[in-house]
Amino acid sequence: MRRLTWMLTVTAMIAALLMGASMPALAQWFGGGEDDPRQAAVASLESVRDALAAPAAADLDPGAVPGYAVDVLALIEGENGAVARLEDVAGRSADEFAGSDLTAILEAAEEPAEVLALVHVLAAQQRLEAAAEAADLQDALYHVEQALGLLSE
């Protein structure tokens, strides 16, 4: 009897886990659960923020900072990265800001909040690409937090 109870408990836990993992797919299948681009951008930025704010990031040896920065850049770049998500929300391409003075754009604050959030993430990306010490990671974290703040307005 005890073994049967244990097996039923394990089976119920596995079923609950599988149902939880499949709920987004089921919602999409039945026409619900459309992804909100803004929520997707916020979730992506939260992942970047969490990686940069991790206690391990603050305690890195200088030699380990570039490698850690590359790992965080993977969350920013790519098809589902923060930049791509913010491009969808802002309606602008990151390429439009190539070669631009990002600091001047941010200081002028003449763009909509979504565009400024994109520019903040591009500034964070620049910091991470040149990261040599933990302070560079903190600078990138500042820009990611600013982007999150702009998206929550």
Secondary structure as UniProt FT lines:
FT   HELIX           2..29
FT   TURN            30..31
FT   HELIX           37..53
FT   HELIX           55..58
FT   HELIX           62..64
FT   HELIX           65..76
FT   TURN            79..80
FT   HELIX           82..90
FT   HELIX           94..97
FT   TURN            98..99
FT   HELIX           102..108
FT   HELIX           113..129
FT   HELIX           134..151
//
